[in-house]
Every structure is written in structure tokens, then in C-alpha cells.
Amino acid sequence: MMPIDQTGDQITSESPPQLSELVTHLMRGVQYRENNGEYWTSLLRLQHRVRDYVAVLGLDLVVDEAEGYAFLRSHNTEDENDGGDSIPRLVARRPLSFNVSLILALLRKKLAEFDAGGGETRLVLSRDEVAELVRVFLPETSNEVRLIDQIDTHLKKIVELGFLRRLKSTTGQNVPTYEVCRILKAFVDAQWLADFDDKLAAYAAHYQDARNE
């Protein structure tokens, strides 16, 4: 009879490289069901073993089967500079600029409204639509070109972070379009969203102070 491990998986000579491949892909970034169905099926089947494997490295495996994504994040540990024996981070924290944080907040709210409306599962926004969301919070300017350049820079950063995916144009238009990646929900949770109006007020106050300086 084929031996069975504690997770219920059959132990075969193929298991170690399969497990190694799953972890390697996760180390490279967020993995989506839609990009590789075979990989996703294997990840769900072996997720308990992957979880145990990465725990040794001080990482947690996060899998959202409903939304179809998985990623690794560092354990919630005490400050690594406190002289303790905490494990060095493999997944670095990335400080975000105020403008990038603002756009992420607005995109998260837009995603919540989109989901509440039902229908389509993919939220797609043009660069100009994102600019309209942000415009009310930015300092007034008569230089529209400069504003759009700034928005493009912020959106490029958000794409690098994995919260937006730039789409190829199918109409020949020059205005770029983006899909809001649903993993954003894992980083901006429901409790944060519940305090969203207070946060927007803080953003507005921040820019009002900037105008008055």
C-alpha cells in the first residue's frame, strides 16, 4: 500500500520537487488561480505541507480560495531590532508614499462598491477614472499634464506592488487601463474600510494643510 503522510497526501518520489516548486513560486510573488490552474490545484492539495515548510522561514501562507490568490507574509513578530532572537524578514516591508496610500484606499473602496453591485467579477478602471477619484484630494493645479504624469508614476508603483494589473489596449486608445487585483482586499481589510470616511477626512486635511503652507 502507498504510504500516507499526516496531511493525507500520498508520499511519492514526485512530492519533494512538487513542494519545492510551489514554495519557489510563492517566494517570487502572489500566485493567482487564473494564471495557472494546475499550479493552483497542487497548491490547494499540498497547502498544509507548504504552510509547515514556510513556517520554518518565519512566513505564513495566505490562501483565499474564493478570490483565487495566495501569497506569503512574515509572521507578526516583535520589533526585529529589539535585541531578541526573532527571525530576519524574508518578505520586506515596503513603505508607501502618501499618494500611493491614498490611491490604494480609494481603489479598495471602489472594489467594495463594485462587489456590492454584483454582476462582473473584474473591476477595470482607466487611468483617467483613477485620476478623477484622486483629484479631489490633490492640490489644485492648472498643469493637467503634470498631474497625469504624477498619477502615471503612482499607478506604476501600485502595479509593481501587485495591486493593479495593466491591461493591453484592444481599442487603440492611448489611455491605459488597469484591473484592480482582488488581493488588495487582503491588505486593506473590512475593519480598515469601516473607518474609511475618517481616513479620507485625514487625507483631505493633509492636503488642505499643504495648500496653506
Backbone as ProteinMPNN parsed JSONL, in Angstrom:
{"seq_chain_A": "MMPIDQTGDQITSESPPQLSELVTHLMRGVQYRENNGEYWTSLLRLQHRVRDYVAVLGLDLVVDEAEGYAFLRSHNTEDENDGGDSIPRLVARRPLSFNVSLILALLRKKLAEFDAGGGETRLVLSRDEVAELVRVFLPETSNEVRLIDQIDTHLKKIVELGFLRRLKSTTGQNVPTYEVCRILKAFVDAQWLADFDDKLAAYAAHYQDARNE", "coords_chain_A": {"N_chain_A": [[0.847, -1.197, 0.0], [0.446, 2.261, -0.753], [2.363, 4.615, 1.1], [1.077, 7.044, 3.45], [1.15, 10.478, 4.344], [0.907, 12.745, 7.214], [-0.873, 14.692, 6.404], [-2.573, 13.422, 4.759], [-1.807, 13.085, 2.173], [-0.494, 11.128, -0.504], [2.726, 9.74, -0.32], [5.159, 10.137, -2.578], [7.834, 9.764, -4.971], [7.666, 12.061, -6.39], [6.735, 14.072, -4.798], [8.596, 15.763, -3.195], [10.012, 17.546, -5.178], [7.725, 18.76, -6.216], [6.609, 20.094, -4.028], [8.747, 21.827, -3.507], [8.7, 23.359, -5.839], [6.235, 24.683, -5.607], [6.689, 26.328, -3.345], [8.823, 27.861, -4.266], [7.654, 29.393, -6.339], [5.845, 30.892, -4.825], [7.613, 32.383, -3.301], [8.44, 34.165, -5.178], [6.356, 35.87, -5.56], [2.862, 36.955, -5.518], [0.489, 34.42, -6.232], [-1.893, 33.498, -8.654], [-5.016, 31.924, -9.234], [-6.154, 32.049, -11.796], [-4.007, 32.314, -13.49], [-2.554, 29.956, -13.585], [-3.901, 27.094, -13.548], [-3.246, 24.395, -12.979], [-1.076, 24.625, -11.234], [-2.39, 25.931, -9.137], [-4.244, 24.002, -8.275], [-2.504, 22.045, -7.278], [-1.333, 23.511, -5.224], [-3.493, 23.925, -3.465], [-3.967, 21.288, -2.734], [-1.624, 20.587, -1.412], [-1.315, 22.477, 0.536], [-1.135, 22.409, 3.347], [1.31, 21.209, 3.838], [2.981, 23.017, 2.553], [2.52, 25.205, 4.189], [3.651, 24.36, 6.628], [6.285, 24.115, 5.795], [7.115, 26.758, 5.052], [6.782, 28.015, 7.454], [8.999, 27.489, 8.995], [10.727, 29.307, 7.992], [9.838, 31.622, 9.016], [7.494, 32.563, 7.882], [4.088, 33.046, 6.831], [1.561, 31.288, 5.097], [-0.893, 32.537, 3.037], [-3.983, 31.834, 1.797], [-6.613, 32.441, -0.322], [-9.294, 30.947, -1.294], [-11.754, 31.59, -2.405], [-11.38, 34.06, -3.716], [-9.213, 33.424, -5.214], [-6.306, 33.624, -4.923], [-2.934, 33.492, -3.611], [-0.357, 34.037, -1.194], [2.76, 34.84, 0.483], [3.52, 35.971, 3.767], [5.287, 37.71, 6.356], [5.644, 36.452, 9.719], [3.778, 37.894, 12.406], [5.769, 39.45, 14.391], [7.757, 40.589, 17.197], [9.488, 43.757, 17.293], [12.256, 43.642, 15.16], [14.629, 44.757, 15.856], [14.987, 44.753, 18.547], [16.818, 43.364, 19.942], [16.191, 40.752, 20.427], [15.611, 37.237, 19.647], [14.417, 37.075, 17.157], [13.393, 36.0, 13.868], [15.095, 37.011, 10.935], [13.532, 39.084, 8.444], [12.166, 37.694, 5.476], [10.319, 38.541, 3.684], [10.115, 41.689, 2.791], [9.094, 44.735, 4.408], [7.372, 47.373, 2.787], [7.628, 50.695, 2.61], [5.139, 53.091, 1.84], [4.37, 55.871, -0.239], [2.501, 58.868, 0.572], [0.637, 59.552, -1.435], [0.413, 57.165, -2.927], [-0.656, 55.501, -0.973], [-3.107, 56.768, -0.596], [-4.345, 56.381, -3.132], [-4.532, 53.591, -3.119], [-6.333, 53.259, -1.019], [-8.634, 54.466, -2.084], [-9.072, 52.833, -4.299], [-9.636, 50.453, -2.99], [-12.066, 51.076, -1.745], [-13.61, 51.504, -4.02], [-13.585, 48.93, -5.066], [-15.054, 47.566, -3.119], [-17.571, 48.777, -3.447], [-18.067, 47.977, -6.054], [-18.217, 45.167, -5.786], [-20.479, 45.01, -4.176], [-22.43, 45.705, -5.95], [-22.771, 43.49, -7.526], [-22.834, 41.305, -10.434], [-20.348, 41.749, -12.817], [-17.047, 40.301, -12.302], [-14.553, 41.388, -12.479], [-12.921, 44.333, -11.813], [-12.287, 47.027, -13.729], [-10.487, 49.887, -14.505], [-9.85, 52.99, -16.092], [-6.889, 55.015, -16.547], [-7.644, 57.696, -16.432], [-10.038, 57.552, -15.026], [-9.161, 56.745, -12.52], [-7.672, 58.998, -11.911], [-9.712, 60.88, -11.601], [-10.884, 59.967, -9.268], [-8.911, 60.569, -7.439], [-8.391, 63.248, -7.722], [-9.854, 65.162, -6.189], [-8.568, 65.186, -3.788], [-6.038, 66.08, -4.205], [-3.618, 68.767, -4.401], [-4.765, 71.794, -5.925], [-4.231, 72.403, -9.37], [-3.125, 73.91, -12.39], [-1.796, 72.675, -14.271], [-2.39, 70.214, -16.127], [-1.083, 68.185, -17.496], [1.153, 67.648, -15.921], [-0.129, 66.68, -13.622], [-1.297, 64.295, -14.611], [1.021, 62.914, -15.276], [2.049, 62.504, -12.715], [0.065, 60.841, -11.638], [0.364, 58.639, -13.328], [2.911, 57.785, -12.507], [2.414, 57.004, -9.847], [0.566, 54.943, -10.288], [2.143, 53.131, -11.68], [3.856, 52.315, -9.634], [2.008, 51.017, -7.984], [1.258, 48.921, -9.61], [3.69, 47.531, -9.612], [3.682, 46.713, -6.985], [1.724, 44.841, -7.065], [-1.004, 45.256, -6.843], [-2.478, 46.292, -8.877], [-3.145, 45.481, -12.305], [-1.862, 46.124, -15.378], [-3.617, 46.443, -18.395], [-3.654, 45.255, -21.763], [-4.226, 47.355, -24.534], [-7.164, 47.173, -26.467], [-8.497, 48.694, -28.182], [-7.01, 50.594, -29.364], [-6.693, 52.955, -28.049], [-4.92, 55.544, -26.291], [-5.024, 55.93, -23.585], [-4.173, 54.3, -20.677], [-5.447, 51.258, -19.189], [-6.488, 49.504, -16.218], [-6.699, 46.562, -14.254], [-8.108, 46.016, -11.108], [-6.519, 44.229, -8.729], [-7.658, 41.537, -6.799], [-6.389, 40.826, -4.513], [-5.903, 43.053, -3.078], [-7.876, 43.275, -1.179], [-6.987, 41.701, 0.891], [-5.035, 43.184, 2.103], [-6.112, 45.608, 2.714], [-8.372, 45.568, 4.907], [-11.759, 44.663, 6.06], [-12.291, 45.971, 8.493], [-10.577, 48.146, 8.378], [-11.724, 49.393, 6.193], [-14.161, 50.109, 7.271], [-13.527, 52.314, 8.748], [-13.082, 54.15, 6.833], [-14.146, 56.663, 5.988], [-13.267, 58.402, 7.989], [-10.55, 58.242, 7.54], [-10.363, 59.332, 4.974], [-11.096, 61.924, 5.55], [-8.881, 62.659, 7.007], [-6.937, 62.537, 5.009], [-7.884, 64.613, 3.352], [-7.55, 66.788, 5.078], [-4.809, 66.751, 5.317], [-3.929, 67.532, 2.751], [-5.131, 70.013, 2.618], [-3.724, 71.416, 4.54], [-1.285, 71.392, 3.218], [-1.82, 73.057, 1.073], [-2.092, 75.452, 2.374], [0.366, 76.089, 3.269]], "CA_chain_A": [[0.0, 0.0, 0.0], [1.209, 3.509, -0.824], [2.38, 5.296, 2.39], [0.332, 8.296, 3.549], [1.712, 11.353, 5.367], [-0.061, 13.234, 8.187], [-1.867, 15.553, 5.754], [-3.434, 12.601, 3.933], [-1.257, 13.007, 0.821], [0.362, 10.002, -0.776], [4.14, 10.084, -0.408], [5.774, 9.573, -3.773], [9.116, 10.381, -5.294], [7.415, 13.334, -7.04], [6.286, 15.066, -3.83], [9.567, 16.811, -2.83], [10.164, 18.616, -6.166], [6.464, 19.463, -6.366], [6.543, 21.004, -2.897], [9.775, 22.841, -3.722], [8.242, 24.251, -6.909], [5.168, 25.513, -5.056], [7.279, 27.333, -2.466], [9.642, 28.761, -5.081], [6.761, 30.342, -6.997], [5.307, 31.803, -3.807], [8.682, 33.296, -2.927], [8.585, 35.159, -6.237], [5.258, 36.833, -5.502], [1.487, 36.477, -5.411], [0.088, 33.443, -7.234], [-3.314, 33.597, -8.945], [-5.654, 30.739, -9.815], [-6.431, 32.244, -13.216], [-2.771, 32.274, -14.276], [-2.027, 28.599, -13.691], [-4.857, 26.225, -12.865], [-2.584, 23.191, -12.488], [-0.323, 25.038, -10.049], [-3.347, 26.254, -8.078], [-4.777, 22.737, -7.771], [-1.451, 21.43, -6.463], [-1.159, 24.31, -4.017], [-4.587, 23.617, -2.546], [-3.807, 19.913, -2.245], [-0.453, 20.476, -0.542], [-1.14, 23.731, 1.279], [-0.724, 22.16, 4.734], [2.754, 20.95, 3.822], [3.617, 24.298, 2.222], [2.417, 26.05, 5.381], [4.663, 23.897, 7.585], [7.608, 24.37, 5.211], [7.48, 28.175, 5.105], [6.768, 28.455, 8.848], [10.381, 27.411, 9.466], [11.386, 30.514, 7.499], [9.197, 32.791, 9.616], [6.487, 33.061, 6.949], [2.741, 32.482, 6.834], [0.904, 31.126, 3.802], [-2.261, 33.05, 2.986], [-4.696, 31.334, 0.623], [-8.024, 32.815, -0.42], [-9.821, 30.1, -2.357], [-12.877, 32.257, -3.049], [-10.873, 35.102, -4.618], [-8.263, 32.803, -6.135], [-4.916, 34.075, -4.841], [-2.15, 33.017, -2.467], [0.907, 34.75, -1.052], [3.471, 34.652, 1.742], [3.795, 37.172, 4.536], [6.077, 37.44, 7.555], [4.942, 36.328, 10.987], [3.679, 39.095, 13.23], [6.73, 39.288, 15.485], [8.192, 41.817, 17.851], [10.469, 44.544, 16.529], [13.451, 42.853, 14.933], [15.808, 45.464, 16.355], [14.906, 44.879, 19.998], [17.856, 42.545, 20.578], [15.701, 39.414, 20.664], [16.04, 36.173, 18.751], [13.452, 36.978, 16.067], [13.928, 35.585, 12.573], [15.152, 38.116, 9.964], [12.444, 39.065, 7.468], [12.388, 37.341, 4.083], [9.395, 39.393, 2.94], [10.397, 43.025, 3.326], [8.05, 45.746, 4.458], [7.619, 48.399, 1.782], [6.977, 51.958, 2.947], [4.428, 53.683, 0.715], [4.186, 57.317, -0.192], [1.154, 59.277, 0.942], [-0.231, 59.488, -2.611], [0.162, 55.76, -3.249], [-1.583, 55.016, 0.057], [-4.415, 57.343, -0.896], [-4.92, 55.697, -4.288], [-4.902, 52.246, -2.684], [-7.551, 53.387, -0.22], [-9.744, 54.757, -2.99], [-9.313, 51.628, -5.09], [-10.288, 49.459, -2.113], [-13.463, 51.48, -1.609], [-14.239, 51.259, -5.321], [-13.752, 47.486, -5.187], [-16.162, 47.192, -2.241], [-18.795, 49.223, -4.117], [-18.209, 47.132, -7.239], [-18.678, 43.854, -5.337], [-21.839, 45.149, -3.653], [-23.331, 45.828, -7.08], [-22.916, 42.214, -8.211], [-22.525, 41.33, -11.863], [-18.984, 41.413, -13.244], [-16.105, 39.947, -11.24], [-13.304, 42.116, -12.686], [-13.035, 45.785, -11.782], [-11.327, 47.621, -14.659], [-10.559, 51.343, -14.498], [-8.861, 53.679, -16.904], [-6.037, 55.965, -15.826], [-8.407, 58.917, -16.212], [-11.023, 57.285, -13.967], [-8.415, 56.791, -11.255], [-7.319, 60.407, -11.691], [-10.9, 61.569, -11.095], [-11.058, 59.558, -7.872], [-7.867, 61.161, -6.604], [-8.266, 64.679, -7.979], [-10.434, 65.99, -5.141], [-7.669, 65.221, -2.635], [-4.734, 66.614, -4.587], [-3.552, 70.231, -4.504], [-5.248, 72.317, -7.197], [-3.167, 72.727, -10.309], [-3.556, 74.221, -13.752], [-0.93, 71.887, -15.152], [-3.02, 68.898, -16.234], [-0.083, 67.21, -17.95], [1.952, 67.275, -14.752], [-0.979, 65.849, -12.765], [-1.413, 62.963, -15.209], [2.335, 62.277, -15.12], [2.144, 62.05, -11.33], [-0.831, 59.689, -11.494], [1.01, 57.504, -14.01], [4.005, 57.319, -11.649], [1.829, 56.297, -8.703], [-0.032, 53.704, -10.77], [3.243, 52.213, -11.99], [4.298, 51.757, -8.361], [0.973, 50.102, -7.5], [1.404, 47.727, -10.44], [4.865, 46.813, -9.095], [3.297, 46.113, -5.706], [0.828, 43.722, -7.342], [-2.403, 45.567, -6.559], [-3.088, 46.612, -10.167], [-2.571, 44.81, -13.461], [-2.115, 46.926, -16.571], [-4.198, 45.649, -19.468], [-3.306, 45.636, -23.123], [-5.296, 48.076, -25.215], [-7.799, 46.447, -27.572], [-9.226, 49.68, -28.988], [-6.066, 51.54, -29.933], [-6.66, 54.186, -27.263], [-3.65, 55.776, -25.599], [-5.232, 55.972, -22.138], [-4.004, 52.941, -20.129], [-6.479, 50.719, -18.31], [-5.952, 48.625, -15.186], [-7.588, 45.712, -13.458], [-7.811, 46.049, -9.678], [-6.294, 42.859, -8.257], [-8.501, 41.321, -5.623], [-5.547, 40.656, -3.333], [-5.979, 44.303, -2.317], [-8.788, 43.051, -0.058], [-6.256, 41.077, 1.992], [-4.168, 44.172, 2.728], [-6.993, 46.663, 3.226], [-9.446, 44.683, 5.344], [-13.087, 45.226, 6.295], [-12.237, 46.906, 9.613], [-9.966, 49.372, 7.856], [-12.695, 50.024, 5.311], [-15.211, 50.688, 8.098], [-13.039, 53.626, 9.202], [-12.597, 54.801, 5.626], [-14.526, 58.073, 5.931], [-12.355, 59.141, 8.867], [-9.242, 58.297, 6.874], [-10.462, 60.295, 3.882], [-11.08, 63.251, 6.164], [-7.489, 62.92, 7.356], [-6.258, 62.832, 3.754], [-8.296, 65.944, 2.914], [-6.908, 67.75, 5.97], [-3.38, 66.763, 4.978], [-3.719, 68.356, 1.555], [-5.522, 71.392, 2.919], [-2.551, 71.997, 5.216], [-0.248, 71.58, 2.205], [-2.179, 74.239, 0.272], [-1.995, 76.66, 3.197], [1.769, 76.355, 3.61]], "C_chain_A": [[0.881, 1.244, 0.0], [1.19, 4.209, 0.525], [1.674, 6.64, 2.314], [0.967, 9.163, 4.63], [0.589, 11.895, 6.241], [-1.13, 14.12, 7.565], [-2.82, 14.746, 4.892], [-2.941, 12.458, 2.514], [-0.427, 11.745, 0.671], [1.803, 10.48, -0.919], [4.737, 9.378, -1.61], [7.081, 10.289, -4.01], [8.926, 11.744, -5.926], [7.077, 14.438, -6.036], [7.33, 16.131, -3.5], [9.752, 17.888, -3.883], [8.878, 19.407, -6.361], [6.31, 20.492, -5.257], [7.531, 22.145, -3.078], [9.334, 23.842, -4.784], [7.157, 25.195, -6.414], [5.744, 26.656, -4.222], [8.087, 28.344, -3.272], [8.776, 29.813, -5.769], [6.198, 31.351, -6.003], [6.351, 32.813, -3.354], [8.842, 34.423, -3.95], [7.462, 36.196, -6.223], [3.906, 36.163, -5.415], [1.187, 35.509, -6.553], [-1.436, 33.467, -7.387], [-3.822, 32.319, -9.622], [-5.787, 30.867, -11.325], [-5.188, 32.117, -14.091], [-2.258, 30.862, -14.508], [-2.915, 27.65, -12.883], [-4.222, 24.987, -12.277], [-1.788, 23.493, -11.221], [-1.282, 25.252, -8.879], [-3.926, 24.981, -7.445], [-3.766, 22.049, -6.863], [-1.256, 22.186, -5.154], [-2.258, 24.02, -3.006], [-4.42, 22.228, -1.937], [-2.69, 19.808, -1.219], [-0.28, 21.684, 0.381], [-0.717, 23.508, 2.724], [0.789, 21.909, 4.813], [3.525, 22.222, 3.474], [3.629, 25.193, 3.452], [3.478, 25.669, 6.417], [6.068, 24.239, 7.097], [8.012, 25.826, 5.403], [7.472, 28.711, 6.538], [8.167, 28.442, 9.442], [11.149, 28.667, 9.077], [10.763, 31.778, 8.076], [8.11, 33.391, 8.741], [5.143, 32.367, 7.168], [2.247, 32.365, 5.399], [-0.532, 31.624, 3.918], [-2.883, 32.579, 1.683], [-6.152, 31.776, 0.707], [-8.611, 32.047, -1.598], [-10.95, 30.795, -3.114], [-12.405, 33.279, -4.081], [-9.811, 34.578, -5.574], [-6.864, 33.371, -6.103], [-4.253, 33.512, -3.593], [-0.848, 33.799, -2.417], [1.513, 34.435, 0.31], [3.621, 35.989, 2.448], [4.543, 36.784, 5.808], [5.18, 37.282, 8.766], [4.833, 37.692, 11.639], [4.556, 38.891, 14.455], [7.048, 40.635, 16.095], [9.225, 42.529, 16.985], [11.771, 43.771, 16.403], [14.704, 43.513, 15.483], [15.834, 45.562, 17.873], [15.925, 44.015, 20.716], [17.422, 41.126, 20.845], [16.223, 38.43, 19.639], [15.087, 36.005, 17.574], [14.151, 36.644, 14.752], [13.987, 36.788, 11.638], [14.066, 37.967, 8.914], [12.938, 38.621, 6.092], [11.485, 38.171, 3.175], [9.494, 40.795, 3.527], [9.148, 43.88, 3.391], [8.408, 46.862, 3.487], [6.895, 49.683, 2.18], [6.361, 52.582, 1.704], [4.333, 55.187, 0.88], [2.736, 57.633, 0.164], [0.206, 59.125, -0.248], [-0.564, 58.055, -3.008], [-0.825, 55.172, -2.245], [-2.991, 55.514, -0.21], [-5.078, 56.614, -2.06], [-5.342, 54.277, -3.914], [-6.192, 52.268, -1.875], [-8.765, 53.605, -1.112], [-10.08, 53.548, -3.872], [-10.017, 50.559, -4.264], [-11.76, 49.798, -1.915], [-14.23, 51.205, -2.896], [-14.509, 49.771, -5.517], [-14.916, 47.005, -4.334], [-17.504, 47.581, -2.871], [-19.102, 48.348, -5.331], [-18.769, 45.763, -6.859], [-20.122, 43.915, -4.839], [-22.864, 45.227, -4.78], [-23.574, 44.531, -7.819], [-22.491, 42.315, -9.664], [-21.106, 40.883, -12.162], [-18.078, 41.109, -12.054], [-14.802, 40.721, -11.341], [-13.583, 43.614, -12.711], [-11.918, 46.366, -12.636], [-11.562, 49.128, -14.697], [-9.507, 51.91, -15.44], [-8.023, 54.596, -16.023], [-6.814, 57.238, -15.5], [-9.46, 58.74, -15.117], [-10.356, 57.3, -12.599], [-8.065, 58.233, -10.908], [-8.503, 61.179, -11.121], [-11.171, 61.214, -9.645], [-10.124, 60.335, -6.948], [-7.897, 62.684, -6.637], [-8.75, 65.55, -6.819], [-9.501, 66.132, -3.941], [-6.314, 65.851, -2.944], [-4.756, 68.138, -4.624], [-4.018, 70.691, -5.879], [-4.075, 72.705, -8.086], [-3.769, 73.029, -11.672], [-2.758, 73.427, -14.771], [-1.465, 70.45, -15.201], [-2.017, 67.827, -16.635], [0.753, 66.722, -16.773], [1.156, 66.37, -13.811], [-1.062, 64.425, -13.303], [-0.09, 62.209, -15.105], [2.501, 61.725, -13.706], [1.275, 60.818, -11.097], [-0.217, 58.453, -12.136], [2.136, 56.915, -13.163], [3.478, 56.515, -10.476], [1.242, 54.954, -9.141], [1.035, 52.676, -11.132], [3.749, 51.548, -10.71], [3.298, 50.729, -7.846], [0.97, 48.821, -8.323], [2.57, 46.882, -9.942], [4.539, 46.1, -7.783], [2.328, 44.953, -5.879], [-0.636, 43.99, -7.074], [-3.169, 46.002, -7.803], [-2.395, 45.79, -11.244], [-2.898, 45.654, -14.693], [-2.573, 46.02, -17.707], [-3.74, 46.162, -20.827], [-4.506, 46.31, -23.786], [-5.831, 47.25, -26.376], [-8.523, 47.397, -28.519], [-8.302, 50.693, -29.646], [-5.987, 52.854, -29.187], [-5.339, 54.293, -26.512], [-3.79, 55.776, -24.078], [-5.12, 54.557, -21.575], [-5.17, 52.547, -19.227], [-5.867, 49.677, -17.388], [-7.061, 47.778, -14.581], [-7.154, 45.793, -12.003], [-7.698, 44.608, -9.192], [-6.989, 42.65, -6.914], [-7.689, 41.056, -4.358], [-5.519, 41.925, -2.483], [-6.867, 44.145, -1.094], [-8.067, 42.447, 1.141], [-5.406, 42.079, 2.754], [-4.94, 45.374, 3.263], [-8.273, 45.952, 3.637], [-10.739, 45.426, 5.653], [-13.079, 46.237, 7.44], [-11.626, 48.225, 9.173], [-10.977, 50.128, 7.012], [-13.817, 50.686, 6.105], [-14.822, 52.078, 8.603], [-12.631, 54.513, 8.034], [-12.928, 56.292, 5.592], [-13.623, 58.931, 6.811], [-10.985, 59.291, 8.217], [-9.269, 59.288, 5.724], [-10.456, 61.72, 4.414], [-9.653, 63.639, 6.534], [-6.682, 63.252, 6.099], [-6.576, 64.254, 3.287], [-7.622, 67.023, 3.756], [-5.418, 67.878, 5.653], [-3.127, 67.684, 3.788], [-4.158, 69.791, 1.748], [-4.386, 72.101, 3.619], [-1.451, 72.289, 4.208], [-0.549, 72.819, 1.358], [-1.931, 75.533, 1.037], [-0.551, 77.01, 3.528], [2.402, 77.326, 2.609]], "O_chain_A": [[1.92, 1.285, 0.659], [0.107, 4.398, 1.079], [1.663, 7.295, 1.271], [1.291, 8.668, 5.71], [-0.571, 11.541, 6.033], [-2.201, 14.283, 8.15], [-3.774, 15.298, 4.344], [-3.581, 11.779, 1.711], [0.264, 11.335, 1.603], [2.069, 11.498, -1.559], [4.807, 8.149, -1.643], [7.402, 11.279, -3.352], [9.876, 12.523, -6.011], [7.127, 15.618, -6.383], [6.996, 17.315, -3.518], [9.663, 19.067, -3.542], [8.93, 20.604, -6.644], [5.926, 21.633, -5.514], [7.195, 23.303, -2.831], [9.569, 25.042, -4.642], [7.155, 26.376, -6.761], [5.339, 27.809, -4.371], [8.043, 29.542, -2.995], [9.126, 30.993, -5.781], [6.088, 32.537, -6.315], [6.024, 33.962, -3.057], [9.324, 35.506, -3.618], [7.599, 37.272, -6.805], [3.815, 34.946, -5.257], [1.579, 35.744, -7.696], [-2.173, 33.458, -6.402], [-3.145, 31.726, -10.463], [-5.558, 29.902, -12.054], [-5.291, 31.845, -15.287], [-1.6, 30.596, -15.514], [-2.699, 27.439, -11.69], [-4.606, 24.557, -11.189], [-1.816, 22.726, -10.259], [-1.017, 24.807, -7.762], [-4.076, 24.9, -6.226], [-4.125, 21.531, -5.805], [-1.041, 21.58, -4.105], [-1.982, 23.884, -1.814], [-4.702, 22.024, -0.757], [-2.788, 19.035, -0.266], [0.796, 21.882, 0.944], [-0.003, 24.342, 3.282], [1.452, 22.352, 5.751], [4.593, 22.478, 4.03], [4.624, 25.862, 3.731], [4.122, 26.536, 7.007], [6.936, 24.606, 7.889], [9.119, 26.108, 5.861], [8.082, 29.744, 6.814], [8.495, 29.274, 10.289], [12.108, 29.048, 9.749], [11.118, 32.885, 7.671], [7.826, 34.585, 8.834], [5.09, 31.23, 7.638], [2.493, 33.251, 4.581], [-1.286, 31.187, 4.787], [-2.383, 32.882, 0.6], [-6.835, 31.511, 1.696], [-8.448, 32.442, -2.752], [-11.09, 30.615, -4.324], [-12.952, 33.36, -5.181], [-9.532, 35.189, -6.606], [-6.274, 33.587, -7.161], [-4.924, 33.107, -2.644], [-0.299, 34.179, -3.451], [0.866, 33.842, 1.174], [3.825, 37.019, 1.805], [4.435, 35.65, 6.275], [4.109, 37.882, 8.849], [5.697, 38.548, 11.449], [4.154, 38.25, 15.426], [6.66, 41.681, 15.576], [9.766, 41.944, 16.047], [12.327, 43.302, 17.396], [15.748, 42.866, 15.564], [16.598, 46.346, 18.436], [15.917, 43.93, 21.944], [18.181, 40.352, 21.427], [17.139, 38.725, 18.871], [14.958, 34.902, 17.043], [15.324, 36.958, 14.549], [13.009, 37.531, 11.553], [13.716, 36.85, 8.534], [13.966, 39.087, 5.6], [11.843, 38.469, 2.035], [9.011, 41.051, 4.63], [8.258, 43.772, 2.548], [9.569, 47.254, 3.366], [5.669, 49.749, 2.095], [6.979, 52.602, 0.64], [4.228, 55.704, 1.993], [1.858, 56.775, 0.068], [-0.907, 58.623, -0.089], [-1.699, 57.762, -3.384], [-1.73, 54.429, -2.625], [-3.958, 54.765, -0.065], [-6.256, 56.266, -1.977], [-6.397, 53.812, -4.347], [-7.044, 51.394, -2.032], [-9.809, 52.986, -0.906], [-11.25, 53.286, -4.151], [-10.885, 49.845, -4.767], [-12.608, 48.906, -1.917], [-15.365, 50.729, -2.861], [-15.542, 49.392, -6.069], [-15.684, 46.142, -4.76], [-18.459, 46.806, -2.832], [-20.259, 48.022, -5.596], [-19.678, 45.253, -7.514], [-20.897, 42.983, -5.055], [-24.025, 44.863, -4.596], [-24.476, 44.455, -8.653], [-21.865, 43.293, -10.073], [-20.707, 39.774, -11.806], [-18.305, 41.593, -10.946], [-14.015, 40.72, -10.395], [-14.373, 44.101, -13.52], [-10.74, 46.218, -12.311], [-12.687, 49.588, -14.895], [-8.409, 51.368, -15.563], [-8.403, 54.911, -14.896], [-6.661, 57.797, -14.414], [-9.739, 59.674, -14.366], [-10.923, 57.808, -11.632], [-8.151, 58.639, -9.749], [-8.326, 62.037, -10.256], [-11.634, 62.054, -8.874], [-10.49, 60.707, -5.834], [-7.473, 63.335, -5.682], [-8.127, 66.562, -6.501], [-9.622, 67.08, -3.166], [-5.532, 66.123, -2.033], [-5.807, 68.735, -4.856], [-3.706, 70.055, -6.886], [-3.073, 73.255, -7.628], [-4.796, 72.467, -12.051], [-3.011, 73.497, -15.973], [-1.05, 69.591, -14.424], [-2.094, 66.691, -16.167], [1.026, 65.529, -16.646], [1.696, 65.408, -13.266], [-0.915, 63.461, -12.55], [-0.08, 61.0, -14.872], [3.024, 60.627, -13.514], [1.698, 59.867, -10.44], [-0.264, 57.359, -11.573], [2.301, 55.697, -13.103], [4.027, 55.465, -10.143], [1.399, 53.947, -8.45], [0.845, 51.48, -10.911], [4.037, 50.351, -10.704], [3.694, 49.685, -7.329], [0.708, 47.744, -7.787], [2.46, 45.658, -9.857], [5.058, 45.018, -7.507], [2.128, 44.167, -4.953], [-1.441, 43.059, -7.073], [-4.398, 46.07, -7.773], [-1.22, 45.444, -11.121], [-4.067, 45.871, -15.012], [-1.988, 44.965, -17.95], [-3.475, 47.351, -21.006], [-5.649, 45.885, -23.617], [-5.067, 46.697, -27.167], [-9.09, 46.975, -29.527], [-8.756, 51.554, -30.399], [-5.298, 53.775, -29.625], [-4.724, 53.291, -26.147], [-2.799, 55.64, -23.361], [-5.903, 53.689, -21.96], [-5.794, 53.394, -18.587], [-4.864, 49.046, -17.721], [-8.198, 48.222, -14.423], [-5.97, 45.655, -11.696], [-8.671, 43.856, -9.237], [-6.906, 43.489, -6.017], [-8.236, 41.06, -3.256], [-5.154, 41.881, -1.308], [-6.645, 44.804, -0.078], [-8.482, 42.652, 2.281], [-5.086, 41.859, 3.923], [-4.47, 46.071, 4.162], [-9.164, 45.752, 2.811], [-10.815, 46.648, 5.529], [-13.777, 47.249, 7.376], [-12.102, 49.296, 9.551], [-11.081, 51.351, 7.099], [-14.367, 51.7, 5.678], [-15.687, 52.917, 8.854], [-11.924, 55.505, 8.213], [-12.083, 57.102, 5.208], [-13.256, 60.045, 6.437], [-10.342, 60.334, 8.33], [-8.298, 60.015, 5.515], [-9.878, 62.616, 3.8], [-9.258, 64.797, 6.394], [-5.838, 64.147, 6.123], [-5.687, 65.004, 2.883], [-7.176, 68.044, 3.231], [-4.846, 68.967, 5.712], [-2.218, 68.514, 3.818], [-3.618, 70.695, 1.111], [-4.108, 73.265, 3.329], [-0.761, 73.302, 4.314], [0.366, 73.546, 0.971], [-1.608, 76.567, 0.453], [-0.273, 78.106, 4.014], [3.578, 77.666, 2.737]]}, "name": "protein", "num_of_chains": 1, "seq": "MMPIDQTGDQITSESPPQLSELVTHLMRGVQYRENNGEYWTSLLRLQHRVRDYVAVLGLDLVVDEAEGYAFLRSHNTEDENDGGDSIPRLVARRPLSFNVSLILALLRKKLAEFDAGGGETRLVLSRDEVAELVRVFLPETSNEVRLIDQIDTHLKKIVELGFLRRLKSTTGQNVPTYEVCRILKAFVDAQWLADFDDKLAAYAAHYQDARNE"}
